[in-house]
Amino acid sequence: MPCSTSAAPGRGEVLEALFTMLPQPMCVFDDRRQLLIDNPASAALVGYRVEQLVGEFEWLLLPSDTPRWRRFLRDMHGTNAPRSTFFRLRHSSGDWLWAHAAAAEFTVGCAPLIAVTWKDCSTDLCEDPRTISPAV
């Protein structure tokens, strides 16, 4: 059965409201790596306002992490398996945060989206990021 191009009325608004209320830092990306939804907890993690982050996201990444970030999101599409790894994010103070990213794909209408939750591991390491080998 083909996907319907029309979503239920208000479905997008309900989804956005749900993400906004979550205490866990979370972002939602489309298949072009554009940040569609950023919740206040995620914006607070990096010290910016939500409206400063929606759209292009890669400027927040340590430049050497950008290719791995692109592969991370690309490899999520078409899978039902969650994945996780670490990235370094630029805080508004200029500091770099070690952040654990856990991602899972979901679909709204016909659009495949990726939800990424973040955890700051700069002061309370989740795992030693230096032991993580770069994704191939």
C-alpha positions in Angstrom: 0.0 0.0 0.0 1.5 3.4 -1.0 2.2 6.0 1.6 -0.3 8.8 2.0 1.2 12.2 1.4 -1.2 13.8 3.8 -0.7 13.5 7.5 -3.4 13.5 10.1 -4.4 17.1 11.0 -2.3 18.4 13.8 0.0 15.3 13.8 3.1 17.4 13.3 2.2 19.8 16.0 1.5 17.0 18.5 4.9 15.4 17.7 6.7 18.7 18.1 4.9 19.4 21.4 6.0 15.9 22.6 9.6 16.5 21.8 9.5 20.0 23.3 8.4 18.6 26.7 11.0 15.9 26.9 13.7 16.5 29.6 16.2 14.5 27.6 18.1 16.5 24.9 16.7 15.3 21.6 16.9 16.4 17.9 15.0 15.1 14.9 16.8 15.0 11.5 15.5 14.4 8.0 17.3 12.4 5.3 19.3 15.4 4.2 20.8 15.8 7.7 18.7 18.9 8.3 17.7 19.5 11.9 13.9 19.7 11.9 13.1 19.6 15.6 15.3 20.6 18.5 14.0 20.5 22.0 14.9 23.1 24.7 17.0 20.5 26.6 19.1 19.9 23.5 19.6 23.6 22.9 20.5 24.2 26.6 23.1 21.4 26.3 25.1 23.4 23.8 24.1 26.9 25.2 22.0 28.1 22.2 18.4 28.9 21.7 16.3 26.4 19.8 15.8 28.8 16.8 19.5 29.1 16.4 19.9 25.4 15.8 17.1 24.3 13.6 18.2 23.8 10.0 22.0 23.3 9.4 23.6 21.4 12.3 27.1 20.5 11.2 28.6 23.8 12.4 28.2 22.4 16.0 30.4 19.4 15.3 34.2 19.3 15.7 35.2 19.4 12.0 37.0 16.1 12.1 33.8 14.5 13.4 31.7 15.8 10.5 32.4 12.9 8.0 31.6 10.3 10.8 28.4 12.3 11.6 27.3 12.1 8.0 27.9 8.4 7.9 26.2 7.9 11.2 23.0 9.5 9.9 23.2 8.0 6.4 23.6 4.5 7.8 20.5 4.9 10.0 18.2 5.2 7.0 16.4 2.0 6.2 17.3 0.3 9.5 15.3 -0.4 12.5 18.4 -0.9 14.7 19.3 1.9 17.1 22.9 3.1 17.0 25.1 5.2 19.3 28.5 6.8 19.3 30.2 9.9 20.6 30.7 13.3 18.9 32.3 16.6 20.0 29.9 19.5 20.0 30.7 23.2 20.2 29.2 24.9 23.2 28.3 28.6 22.9 31.1 29.3 25.4 33.6 27.9 22.8 34.3 24.7 24.8 34.0 21.3 23.1 31.6 18.8 24.8 32.0 15.1 24.5 28.4 14.0 23.7 27.0 10.6 23.5 24.5 10.3 20.6 21.9 7.6 20.5 19.8 7.5 17.3 16.8 5.6 16.0 14.8 5.9 12.8 11.0 6.4 12.7 8.6 7.5 10.0 6.0 10.2 9.9 3.7 9.8 6.9 6.2 8.7 4.2 9.1 10.7 5.6 11.9 8.7 7.3 13.3 10.7 10.2 16.0 10.1 12.8 15.7 11.0 16.4 19.0 11.6 18.2 19.2 11.8 22.0 22.3 13.5 23.5 24.1 13.1 26.8 26.9 15.3 27.9 29.9 13.1 28.7 32.4 15.9 29.2 32.5 15.8 33.0 30.8 12.5 33.7 32.1 10.2 31.0 29.6 7.7 29.7 32.5 5.7 28.3 36.0 6.8 27.5 35.5 8.4 24.1 39.2 8.1 23.3 38.7 4.3 23.0 36.1 4.7 20.3 37.5 4.0 16.8 36.1 6.1 14.0 33.3 4.7 12.0 34.4 3.3 8.6 
